[in-house]
Each structure stands twice: as structure tokens, then as C-alpha cells.
Amino acid sequence: MSTLYSSKHYPAKPDRKGLHPRNLHQQGYDFPALKKSYPPLAPYVKANAYGNLSIAFADPLAVTALNAALLKYHYHISDWSIPAGALCPPIPGRADYIHYVAELLGVSEPTIDLVSSQPRITLLDIGTGANGIYPLLACQLYGWHCVGSDINAQSLENVASIIAHNPQLKGSFALRTQHDKNHIFNGIIQAGELFDISVCNPPFHASEDEARKGSQLKVNNLARHRGEQTSTAPTLNFGGQDAELWCKGGERMFLKKLIKESQTFATQCRWFTSLVSKVDNVKPAKKLISKLGAVDIREIEMKQGNKITRILAWTFI
């Protein structure tokens, strides 16, 4: 049995960032080790205003290089890259989501054991994007079988390239295209198919303009917090295209559609889950889930530094 949680990776000290106890990034980033593992990161690593090694988190090229380094060093994923303008997710927060849903499913520890006699867990990622981050982490941390779906064929082509460069993912990570923008699960979950868990990071803005303003605010806050130069250009922090960061009606309307359609597939997925970024969207979502007959609803709070997000989980089984 192999495991990613060797002595060089597993955090030995208590968490300082509020991350899940299993999260590999509790003690921050080991930039010397990351540069050694992934040399293209090196030009972006410099001492910040506080004298600590860091990168300019407002620079999308630097953030992409950091992600590639983290995925290679900690998760054994090689040749990870995304197209210009695609969403570049913060790895620690995405790993937290996977650890919390693993707990929800009763998985006691993160380990890859492909010869285990235990049944392998199946995960469906709604809107996997060009980064494919949730299935990549779930495959590498827990050995799960994953399906990533997206409406953007070009995004899926990029994820297919990542899978092709990582033979260990063959047979564990499959991709499906959603051909109908009016549906989420329909056309993706096949007849007779069963999933243990579905995950989703909904688009949380209602328009491109709203997304740009929100991202610029995040850039400025990051720069101030880390002692970086503040950018005045309205760039999207971490990237993000239509259907990744914004959609008609924003997060609330997307959640409503996701929840309503989950009822149709109530017997084919053990737990449905979604991130909810805006706290005001939690109450109406839970009310709708209850109205549709869910037998259990969970609200799981995740804290990364000063940021708090929530996972909403529900089951009809």
C-alpha cells in the first residue's frame, strides 16, 4: 500500500490556518522544496515585504506555477497546466473539500490502496473546468474513481491532456461533456449508474462585470496582506471564464437548479454536495432541499485563514 502521507509531507505541528487536520498544507508552503521539485516555479519565488519567501499571488502566471509545483510535490501529478484565462484554484482549499466529503462518507484516513478489498468510492465533479482539481486530488489522496463533467469541450480537452501525462490516473478519472446548458446531472449520470458523492464549485457571480470587481477586490486584499504591490488593472484573480465564475442569476440560481435536478437522480447518488460561497444563499438552499424530500442535510464550515466557506450536503437515501 502506498500513501502520500509520508514523513516529509505530513504536517507534524498543529494547524495554524484552520485547514482540515488531514490537509497537507497546514504549515504553509515549503518554497525551497517546491522549487526543487518544480524548477519553473523558481523565478516567481522572492522575499516579500516581511522577509518571507513567497510569490506575487496577484500574478496569474505565478499562481499557476505554484499550483503545478504543489500538485507535483505533494500529489504526484506531473505536467499540470491550464489555458490562459482558465480558473486557477487554490489547492489547500480544494483539498479541504475532498477531506471533508471523505469524512462525510466515513472514510477514516487518506491513503491510496488500489489493491484494497474495500469497494472504491465513486465521485462526480460537476463543472470540473480546465483544471480538474477535485478528481485529481480525490484520485491521488484516496484512490477514488472519478468522473469530471463540463459544458466546455476545450476545458475537458485540457484535463484529458493532464490525465494522459499521468498514467496512474488511467481507469480512475473519466470525462464527460454536458451538451445541454439547461441541465446539470441529466445527460451525465447514466442509467443504472451509482455515485457515492457529487461535488461542485458553482459560479458565484451573476455577470462578468461583477466577477471582475470581486476579483479585483481579492487581488488588492491579497497584495496588502502579503506586502505585495497592489495592481490597479481589473484582472480576474486566479482566472475564470464564463460558466466558471459567473452565470445568469449567480450562485443562488445555480444552486436552485442543482438542487432541483438532484431530486431526479435521488437514488443514483448517495450524497450531493456543493460549495456555497455566499452565506445568504445557505438558508434558501436548505429550505428547497428540505421541501424536495431530502432525509439528511448537512452544512459543513471550512475555514482557510480569515476566509470561511461552506459545503452544503444532502441525501435522499
VENFENDA-V301851 format. One record per backbone hydrogen bond with DSSP energy under -1.0 kcal/mol. NH is the residue of the N-H (numbers start at 0). CO is the residue of the C=O. If there is no record, write none. Layout:
BEGIN
NH | CO
NH | CO
END
This chain:
BEGIN
5 | 3
8 | 5
9 | 5
22 | 19
27 | 24
30 | 28
33 | 29
34 | 30
35 | 31
36 | 32
37 | 33
40 | 37
41 | 38
43 | 40
44 | 41
45 | 53
47 | 51
50 | 47
53 | 45
56 | 54
58 | 55
62 | 58
63 | 59
64 | 60
65 | 61
66 | 62
67 | 63
68 | 64
69 | 65
70 | 66
71 | 67
72 | 68
73 | 69
76 | 70
85 | 82
87 | 237
93 | 89
94 | 90
95 | 91
96 | 92
97 | 93
98 | 94
99 | 95
100 | 96
101 | 97
102 | 98
103 | 99
104 | 100
105 | 102
106 | 101
115 | 112
122 | 144
123 | 196
124 | 146
125 | 198
126 | 148
127 | 148
131 | 127
135 | 131
136 | 132
137 | 133
138 | 134
139 | 135
140 | 136
141 | 137
142 | 138
143 | 137
144 | 120
145 | 171
146 | 122
147 | 173
148 | 124
149 | 175
155 | 151
156 | 152
157 | 153
158 | 154
159 | 155
160 | 156
161 | 157
162 | 158
163 | 159
164 | 160
165 | 162
168 | 165
169 | 166
171 | 168
172 | 168
173 | 145
175 | 147
177 | 149
182 | 179
187 | 184
188 | 184
192 | 189
194 | 267
195 | 121
196 | 121
197 | 270
198 | 123
204 | 244
210 | 206
211 | 207
212 | 208
213 | 209
214 | 210
215 | 211
216 | 212
217 | 213
218 | 214
219 | 215
220 | 216
221 | 217
222 | 218
223 | 219
224 | 220
225 | 221
227 | 222
234 | 232
238 | 235
239 | 84
242 | 245
243 | 240
244 | 240
246 | 204
249 | 246
252 | 248
253 | 249
254 | 250
255 | 251
256 | 252
257 | 253
258 | 254
259 | 255
260 | 256
261 | 257
262 | 258
265 | 262
267 | 264
269 | 194
270 | 195
271 | 313
272 | 197
273 | 311
274 | 199
275 | 309
280 | 277
281 | 278
284 | 280
285 | 281
286 | 282
287 | 283
288 | 284
289 | 285
290 | 286
291 | 287
292 | 289
293 | 288
294 | 314
295 | 314
297 | 312
299 | 310
301 | 308
303 | 306
304 | 16
306 | 303
308 | 301
309 | 275
310 | 299
311 | 273
312 | 297
313 | 271
314 | 295
END
